[in-house]
Amino acid sequence: MIKSAQNYPISSILDTEVKVRFVVPKYQREYVWKKTHWEDLFEDIQTNPTGHFLGSIICINRSDDAIQTQELEVVDGQQRLTTLSLLYAAIYAQFAKLGDLDDETKHELYNLKCRLLVKGGDKVLRVEPSYQNKNSQDYKAVLEKAGILQDVEQSPNMGNRRILKAYRYFEERLAQVDEKGERLFPVASLRLLLEKVNAASIVKIEVNSHSDAFILFESLNNRGEPLSAMDLIKNKLLAVLEKQQADSIDENFKKWTRLLENLTDDYSVQERFLRQYYNAFKFKDEISVKGFPLATRSNIIEIYEKLIDKNATKTFGDLFEKAKLYNRIIAPDEETVVPKVAQQFRDLERIGGAPAYLLLLYLLADRSSADLAAISEFLVKFLVRRNLTDQPPTRDLARNFISLIEVLHGKPSEDALTIIRDEFLKKGWIAPDDMFRAKLEGNLYEENVDATRFVLYKIEESHQTREKFTDLWKRDSRGDFIWTVEHIFPQGQNIPESWVKMIAGGDLTKAKEYRELHVHKLGNLTITGYNSKLGNKSFAEKCDRKDADGRPVGYKNGLHLNAELRDKDSWGVQDIQARTNKLVDEAMNLFSIGIDLHE
């Protein structure tokens, strides 16, 4: 995995006699270091003994020609290398301003220039920053200001960006004077600082590929904000496309940005798409990679490196199109997805149905005639049962859906829904009714809060009409659910006296026993938009609670789930059990799979 790893002084990293360039991929994230970072670096070098350690950088080295200029792709360490280069440029500029330099200092100044430009390379940069936010253009403009480059086009508003700000920070530090007007960094002090910069050390780690770099990030686990799998795949893809002259780098980057827009800005969703794309379509020769039957988080980089090497243009084009289909699943828009299907897609997300997305992606792409509404409804019911019973286990879901896609692909003319239902039944993937009922009758909330919320919300929704509709899934400005699960008999350790008296005749020990056995059962749960106002209040107060305007916010708020609560005077174990039985029957009916599981 690691090609080499060694501690070098900066003077060797940026060796004047060696044709080595450190290239930050054009569209790696931009230079982000701030004044605190610049101060820390400067102070560390200046105040510590010679040879101060500055950390590590990770580069990909694919060079095999010893004569040509070697290009190392910087996948971690661009902030440090760019900042050191800007410090070198500021030191060079200060030397140049002083004038009347002796021959030894002039020679050192020439060497300093060669640490920033490859000797004999005709303005070839030793460190090539990212193109993001005009980093590369700004960097060249800074080298012109320092007197190292000439005739560089100035980019507008560069003074507002961090490359120039970092250079100016170092320039101002080196131009400081004391109270007598004497320079703090005359020639002798500049030479001493330069010696310390040259002697400061960095561990340079070279690896062979992006997948090796990613594995190294994971194993080090202390790198702050390392590049993600998406970053590394993007860098590899854009680099290959540029080399093959497949459109301009700007056009390809814009296309990549549009691809990500379809996947939202959530990295976990983006990475999941890459895994599910491969798993859904690996039956195709152009997508399958030998030795990789399943895309996982640990091998996703290696898979896409091979796909990109196989055919970068085709891989990119297909990913782009499939991302648009994926967007229909994760963010269903009723302009592109019929309302009933959009509703089922939203329910899949709410029940944690992401593992099923790879099946839906395949169906959207290759089985456009499939009844997506019926299939999605089937999947929702399956996942409710699965999430409560853990049958089949989570670890098996991806492989199960892959095998299902293989069956569907082999029977292109047969009805997709029939195939799916038959396969689920034949493989025993659906939890039987008795197992499902047992989970519903148990301490449901304690075992799975999200699934419990889903069951309660769907029961309530099943009794809503167009004239009387409440969006139970609405969230507030912080992203929290407005409607939440409420325990009728409070779940807290300190049982209020009113509840001890009502539920256990004043016997605290028995009340605690009842709490352990019954508090999380379906029959003791409802939903409310005013959970904090109900909490540990007595049953009567919960029933009669009103807001400041006199509107009912307790159990008389009109919800179906509260219908039998609003007319009760008390709440006991028998009430909990009776309501549990009733709600379990409703849930069994709502999530009936529609096939005989004992065939």
N, C-alpha and C positions, 0 to 999 in steps of 0.2 A: 504493500500500500504506500509506504513512505519511500520515495526514491533516495532522498538524502535529508539530513537534518543536522545543522552545525551552527555554532555560535560564531558570528563574524563581527569585526568592527565595521562601522558604517563606511569607512574608507575602502573596505574590501567589497562590501555590498555594492557600492557605487564606484567601483574600481575604474580609474582613469584609463588603464591599458587593456581592459577587457570589453569586448563587444557584447554587452548584455543590456537588455532593456527590460524594464518592469512595466508591463502594460495592464492598466485597469480596463476590463471590458467596456466597450463604448457605452453600454446602457446599464452598467452596474450603478447602484444608488450613488447619489452625489456626495461630494465632500461636505461633511456635517460638523466637523470639529468647531468648537467655540473658543472664546477668549480664555475660559478656565483651562481648556486643554492646552492652548498655546503657552499659557503661563506655566502650567505644570511641566511641560516638556522643557521649556527654557530653563526654569529653576532647577530641574533635576540634573540637567547637563552641566549648568554653571556651578552649582553648589556641591555636587557630589564628587567623590574622587574620580580621576580619569578611568575610563572603561565602564561607566555606568550602564547597566542593562536596561534596555528599552522595550523588551518584550519579543514577540515573534511575528513573522509574516508567513503566509502559506501561499505557494505558487504552484501552478501547473506547468510542468516542463515537458514539452513534446518534441524538443529539438533533437536532431540527430546529425546535424551538419556542423562540424567544429569551426568551419571557415566563415559561414554566414553569421550575421548578428543574431545572437540568441534572444528570443523573446519569451519572457516568463509571464504567464497570465496571473495577475495578483487577485486571488479570491478572498484573501483576508489580510489586511494591513495597509490598504490604500490610504487611510487617514494618516497613519504614522509616516509612511513614505512621502506622501505629498507635503506634509508639514515640514519634515526634515529638508526637503528640497527647497521649500519657501524660505526656510531659515538660511540655507546655503546661499540663496539668491540675495537675501538681505545683507549677509556678511560680505558677499562679492561687491554689492553696491556701495557699502561703507568703505571698503578698501579703495575702490575706484575714486571715491570722492576725496580721499585724503591726499592723493598725489605724492610726488617725491618719494616713491617706494624704492627700497633697495632691490637688488637683483633676486635675492632669495624670496622676498615677499612677492615680487612679480611672478616668479616661477610658481609659488603657491597659489597665486591668483589664477594662473593659467590652469593649474591642476583642478582648482575649484570649478572653473568653467567646464572642464572635462568630466566633472562628476554630474553635471546637469545636462550636458550634450555628449553624445557618443563621438569619440575622437575620429575625425575623418568621415563623419556621417552626414555632413552638410545639413546642419540644423536638426539632426535626429535627436529627439528628446530621450534622455536616460529614463525618466519616469513619465509615463503617458497617463494623465488622469482620465477619469470618466468624462464622457461627453454630456452627461446629465447636467441640466441647468447651466450649460455653457462652461463647465469646469475646464475642459481642455483649452478652449479659446481664451478663457481668462488667465490660465496658467501661462500660456505663451505670451500674452500681453504683459504679465508680471515680469517674465524673463526679459522682455524688451525694456521695461522700466529700469531693470537692474543693469542693463547694458550688455546682456548676454546674447539676445537675439535682436534682429533688425527687421523693419518693415512688416510688423505684425498688425493685422487689422484689429482695431479696438472694438470690443463688443459693447453695445449700449447698456447702460445701467450696471456696469461691472462693479462699481463702487458699493452697490448694495448687496453684493454676493460675497461669500466667505473666503474665496481664494485671495482676492485683493485685500480683504480685511485682515487676513492672517499675515500676509506680506507686510502690510503697513504696521501691524502690531510689532513685528520683529524689527522693522526699519526704525520705528520710534524708540524701541528699547535700546537699540544700538547707537542711536543719535543723542541719547540723554547726556545732560551736563550737570555738574554739581553746582553748589551755591556760589562757587568762584567762577563758574562758566567753563570749567575744565571738562573735557569729554570723559565720560566714564569708560568708553571703549576706544582709546587711542590705538595705534597700530599694534603695540605690544599686547594689549588686552584682547584685541580682535584675534591676533594669532593664537593666544592662549585659548580663547573660546573655540576657535576653529579646530585646534588640536583636540579639545575635549569632544567636540562633535564627531570628528573623525574617529576617535577612539571609543566612543559609545558603541555598545554592541547590540546586535539583534540576532535571534535564532531564525535562520532561513530554512524553512521546511519545504521541500519540493515533493510533489506527488505527481502521479501519472494522469489522473483524470478528475473530473468533477465529482464522480461518485466517491473516489478516495478522499477528496477534500471534505465532502459531506460527512463521511464516516469519522474522519478526524475531528471535525467540529463536535460531533455527538460524543466522542470519547473524551475530549478535553472538557466539555461541559462547563466552561468558565469564561467564555469569550464575549460575554455581554450580548451583542446583537450580531451573531454570525449570519452569513447569507443563508437563505432558506433554500429548500429543494427547488422552488419555483425560480428563484434568482439564478441558481446554477444552471438549470435547464434552459432558461431564457438566454443566458450568456453564451452557452454552447450553441444553441440554435442560431442566434443572430450572428455569431462569429462564423459559423459554417456557411450560412446564407450569404454573408458578405464576401467570403472567400470564393464562393461559387458565382458571385455577381448575380444573385437571384433577387432582383429589385434593389433599391437603395437601402442603406441601413436605416434611414429615416422612415421610409415606407414600411419596412418590416417591423420597426419598433412601434409605429402607429397601429399596425395590425395587431401586434401583441397586446397593446394597451386595450384595443377594442375587445380582444379575446377575454382579457381579465375583467373588463366591465360586465361581461355576461356571467361571470362567476362571482360577482360581488367582491368587495375588498377584504373579505375574510380569508386569510391564508389557509385555514383548515379546509374550507370549501374548495379552494383552488387545487390544493394537493389531493383532496379526495377525488376531484374530477379526473386528474391525471391517472390515478389508480383505476378508477372505474371505467374510464375510456379504454384502457388497455384490457382490463378484465372482460369488458363487454364485447370487444371486437378482436380478441387475439386469435379467434378461429380463422381470421383472414391472414393469408400468407404475408401480405405486406406489413402487417402489424405484429404478428407473432415473433417473439425473440426466443431462440433455442435456449433451453435451460431455465426458462422463467415461466412456469405454469400459472403463477399468481403474482400480480403486482402488490407489493407491500410498502410500508413507509421506509423500510430498510434497503429495498432494492430499486426503488423508483428512479433514482438518478441513473443507475447503470442501465436500466431498460431504455430510458429515453436517450441516453448517449448512443446506444446501438441503433435505435430507430432513426435518430438524426443522421448518423453516419450512413445508414442504409439509404435514406432518401429524405433529406431535410425539407425540401419544398413540398413534397407530398404529405409528409407528416404534419407540417405546419398548416397546410391547407385543410386537412381533415380535422385537425384539432380545432381550428377556427370555426368550421361548420358545426362540429359536434358541441362546441361550447354554446352556440346559439340554441341548440336543442335542449341542452342542460339547463339553460336559463328558464325555459318554459316549465321545467320541473321545480326548480328551487324558487322561482319568482313568477308564478303563473299569472299571466295577463289575459284577461278575458277577450282581448282583441286577437290573440293568437291561439288561445286554448279555450275550448267551449266551457261554459260556466260549470257544468256538472263535473267535468274533469278537473278544472281549476280547484274546485272545492275539495275533491278527493286528494289532489296533490298537496293542498294546504294541510289536510288531515294527516297525510303521511309524514309531513315535517313535524307536526305537533306530537305524534306518537313516537317520534324518533325513528322514522322509516328510511333514513338515508341509505342503509344497505340495499334497499330495493331499487335505488335510483339507477343502478347499472342495468337492471332489467328494463326499466322504463326508457332509458337512453337507447338501448338496442331496439325496442319496439318503435320508438319515434323515428329512428333512422331507417330500419329495415322492414318493419311490419306496419306501415301506415294505415292498413285496413283494420288493425286490431281494435277491439272495443276497449279503449283506454279507460272509460268511465267504469265499466264492470270489472276490469282487471284491477284498477286502483282500489276500488271498493273492497274487492277480495283481499288485496294486500293489506289494507288498513285493518280489516277484521283479523287476518292472520297475525299481524304484528301486535295487536292488542293482546291476543292470546299468548303469543310468543314472549312478549315483554313481561308478562306476569308469571309464566310457567318456565321460562328459559328453555323451551323446546321448539326448535333445535337450539343448541348453544350458540352464543354470539360468534364464536370462533369459526363456526361452520357456515355462516350465512353467505359470505362471498362465494365460496366454492359451490354452495347449493345453487345460487343464482347463475353462476357460470355454467354449471351442468344443465340447468334449465334452458339457457340460451342455446347451448349446443343442440338440445333436442328440438327447440323451435326452429333453429337454422336448418336442421335435417328434414323438417316437415313444412316447407314453405306454403303449401296449399291448404293445410289444415287449420281449423279455427284456433287462434292463439289462446283464448280463454279456456277452451276445452282441454288443450294440451297442458296448460298451467295447472288447472284444477286436478287433472288426472295425475300429473307428476307429483304434486304436493301430497295427494292421497297415497299414491303408490310408494313414495319414499318415506311416508310416516312423519312428515314435517309439521303436521298440524296437531297441536295439543288436543287430546280428546275432551269431550264435554265434561266428564266427571273430574278431570284434573283442573280444567278451567274453572268450573264451579267451586271446587275446593279452595282455590286461590281467592276467588271473589268473596267467599264466605269468611275468609280468615282476616288477619290484621293487615288489610290491603294497603292502607296508607303507610304503615311502617315498612312494608316490603318495597313499594315502588310509588313514590309521591307523584311523579309525572303521569304514570299510567292511571293512577287513581283520579287525578284531575281530569284526564281525558275521558274516562268512563262517566264521571259525574256531569261534565259539560255536555257530552253527547246524549245522556239521558234527558237533561234539561232541554237541549236543542230539539229533541224528538217531539217535544210538546209545544214548541213555538209555532206561531203562524206568521204570515206576512204582516198582519195587522198588529201583532204583538211579538216583536223581535228585539232581542238584546244581544249585542256582540260580546259574548263572554270571553273572547280571546283578545280583547282590546288591552293595550298597555299604556302606561302613563309616560310622561316625558323622560323618565329615567329608564324606561324599558321594562318596568315591573308590571306584572299582571294587576289589573284593577280588581277583577273578580278572583278571589282566592278560596281555598278549601277551609272550611270552618268546622271545628270539632264542637258538637253540641254539648256533650259532657266534656269539660275542658281536659286537655292532655297534659297540663303542667304538673310538676311534682307536688306543688303545694295546692291541694284540693280545697277550694273555698268551703267554708262551713255550711253554706246553703246547699251545696251539692252533696256534702257528706250526709246531711240530714235527709235530702230527697232520695238519693240513690241507694243509701245503705242504712237508713234509719238512725243516723248519728254515729255509726260504727266506722271509725277512720280506717281501721285495718281492713275491713271488708270493702270499703270504698276504694282503697288502693288496689285490692285484689281485682275488683271490677274494672278499674282503670287499665290494669295490665291486660286483662282478657278482652275488653270490649271497646276501649276508647278509639282504636284505629279501624274498627270495622266499618263497612260501607254504610250501615244503618245509623251510625253516629256522626255521619259527615254530611255537610251541605256546602253550598257556595254562597259567598257574600261579597259585596263591594265595600263592606265596612268592618272588616275583621278586627281591626284595632279597637273599634267601639263596642265590640261584643265580648271578646276575650273570655275572662273568668266570671262574667256576670251571671246572676242566677238565671234559671230557665225562663221565669216570668219576664225578667228584664230583657232577655234576648228576644222573646216573642214580641214584646211591646215597644222595643226601641224605635225612636223617631229622630230625624235630624232637626236642625234648628228651625226649619220651615214647617215642621209638623208632619213630614212625609215618613211613612214606615220604612225603616232600614233594617229591621230585625226579621223575624220569621214570618211577618205579615206583609212581606214585600211583593207578593204575587207570584213568586217562582213556583213551578210545579214541585220541585224538590222539597219545598216547605209547606206543601198543601196540608199534610196531616199534622205538622208541627204547630201551626198557628191556632188550632182549636184545642190543643192539649193543655192541661193544667200542670202536668208533671212529666218527668222523663226518667225512665228506669231501665234496668237491664232487659226486661221483657219487651219494652218498646224498641230498644236497640235491635234485638234479635228479630222482632217482627218486621221492622223496616228494612233490616238487612235482607231478609228473605224476599221481600217485595222488590227491592232494588236489584238484587242478584237475578231475579227472574227477568226483569227489564233488560239487564245487561246481557244475559244469555240470549235473549231474543234479538237485541240490537247487533250483537257480534256473532250471530249464528253463521257458520261457514257455508251452510246450504248444501252440504254433502254428507253422506253417511260415513262416519269415520270408522265404522266397524265392518265395512264390506270385506 
